């Protein structure tokens, strides 16, 4: 059950605000919809069934976001693992001044966590731009 809730929390967002639903809200919606987890069924199929059952209760949609990130030279090497952890790098480039520029594709639910971790590392000197939402 926890795995299903985490997958929905990680990939799905509220269509109005484009922010992820908290895990407790998803869990409460599943309980309200009386969704039961079958330990022997495939998790991916159960996620689809869970989404069908909670859609009338909770507005929800899956999003993939494409972000452009520019990190100053001082923090570029340290930020590399954080960027790799949050999504798939579509494009990356090292600038002549030593800064690192990358285009990262990540689930919509992880964008806030990504911003908080990368800003904590770079002390707010990172530049990000939302390129696409799919």
C-alpha positions in Angstrom: 0.0 0.0 0.0 2.8 2.4 0.9 4.5 1.7 -2.4 1.3 2.6 -4.4 0.9 5.8 -2.4 4.5 6.8 -2.9 4.3 6.2 -6.7 1.2 8.3 -7.0 2.7 11.0 -4.8 5.9 11.1 -6.8 4.3 11.2 -10.3 0.9 12.8 -9.9 -0.1 16.4 -9.3 -3.2 18.5 -8.7 -4.3 19.8 -12.2 -5.3 23.2 -10.8 -2.1 24.1 -8.9 0.4 21.7 -10.6 1.7 20.8 -7.1 1.9 17.3 -5.8 -0.8 16.0 -3.4 0.6 15.1 0.0 0.9 11.3 0.7 -1.6 11.5 3.5 -4.2 13.1 1.2 -3.7 10.3 -1.3 -3.9 7.7 1.5 -7.2 9.2 2.9 -8.7 9.3 -0.6 -7.8 5.6 -1.1 -9.5 4.8 2.3 -12.6 6.9 1.3 -12.8 5.1 -2.0 -12.5 1.8 -0.1 -9.6 0.6 -2.3 -8.0 -2.6 -1.2 -4.4 -3.6 -2.0 -3.9 -7.1 -3.3 -0.4 -8.3 -2.4 -0.2 -10.8 -5.3 -1.2 -8.4 -8.1 1.3 -6.3 -10.1 1.9 -2.9 -8.5 1.6 -1.0 -11.8 -1.9 -2.4 -12.4 -2.9 -1.6 -8.9 -1.8 2.0 -9.3 -4.0 2.4 -12.4 -6.9 0.9 -10.4 -6.2 3.2 -7.4 -6.2 6.2 -9.7 -9.6 5.2 -11.2 -11.0 4.8 -7.7 -9.7 8.2 -6.3 -10.3 10.4 -9.3 -13.9 11.2 -8.3 -12.7 12.2 -4.9 -9.4 13.9 -5.7 -8.5 15.8 -8.9 -5.3 14.2 -10.1 -3.1 13.9 -13.2 0.3 12.6 -14.1 2.9 15.2 -15.3 6.4 15.1 -16.5 8.3 18.4 -16.3 11.4 19.5 -18.3 13.6 21.9 -16.4 16.7 23.8 -17.5 19.2 24.2 -14.7 22.3 26.5 -14.6 24.7 25.9 -11.7 27.7 28.2 -10.9 31.2 26.7 -11.1 31.6 26.6 -7.3 28.8 24.1 -6.9 28.7 22.3 -10.2 30.6 19.2 -9.2 28.6 18.8 -5.9 25.2 19.2 -7.7 25.8 16.5 -10.3 24.6 13.6 -8.1 21.5 15.6 -7.0 20.5 16.3 -10.6 21.0 12.6 -11.6 18.9 11.4 -8.6 15.8 13.5 -9.6 15.4 12.7 -13.2 16.8 11.9 -16.6 19.3 14.3 -18.1 18.2 15.1 -21.6 21.1 17.5 -22.3 24.1 18.7 -20.4 26.9 21.1 -21.1 29.9 22.6 -19.2 30.3 26.3 -19.9 33.6 28.1 -20.4 33.3 29.8 -17.0 33.0 26.4 -15.3 29.3 26.5 -14.7 27.1 23.5 -15.5 23.9 23.7 -17.6 21.5 20.7 -17.9 18.0 20.0 -19.1 16.4 17.5 -16.7 13.2 15.5 -17.2 11.5 14.6 -13.9 8.1 13.6 -12.5 5.9 16.6 -11.6 5.7 15.6 -8.0 9.5 15.9 -7.4 9.9 19.4 -8.6 9.5 21.0 -5.2 12.0 18.6 -3.6 14.4 19.2 -6.4 14.3 23.0 -5.9 14.8 22.8 -2.2 17.8 20.4 -2.4 19.5 22.2 -5.2 19.0 25.6 -3.6 20.3 24.3 -0.2 23.4 23.1 -1.9 24.0 26.2 -4.1 22.8 28.7 -1.4 20.2 30.1 -3.9 22.6 30.9 -6.7 21.2 28.3 -9.0 19.0 29.3 -12.0 16.1 27.1 -13.1 13.5 27.5 -15.8 10.5 25.3 -16.6 10.7 24.4 -20.3 7.9 22.0 -20.8 5.1 20.2 -19.0 3.9 16.9 -20.5 
